Amino acid sequence: MEKRNLWKSPNINYQYHVSSKSDNISESHREPVFINDLKKRKEVYGICGECNKPGTGRNWC
């Protein structure tokens, strides 16, 4: 079975690499995600065709 590309319109003018410091993040220590950040991520990485959420910069959710 051939793997389909489910990503919708990623912006190729941006890098595909995303990193975050996760050495001291736990379930009890979460910061809010602001709607403007989600809109920017949607603009940069596109929408996943499988889960319909803003992309992560990789070809999977």
C-alpha positions, 0 to 999 in steps of 0.5 A: 500500500502506497503512503499518501501525502496528507499535508495541505498547503505547507508554506515552503518559505519557512523551515520544516524544523521545530524544536522546543526545550522539553527537559523540565516540562511535565503534565503539571507544568503546561503553558497556554497555547494562544490562538495567534500562535496556532494561526501562525503555525497553521500558516507556516506548516499547513493543515494535516489531512488526517487529523485536520489540526495545524501541522508540526513541521513533520509528515505525521501528527 
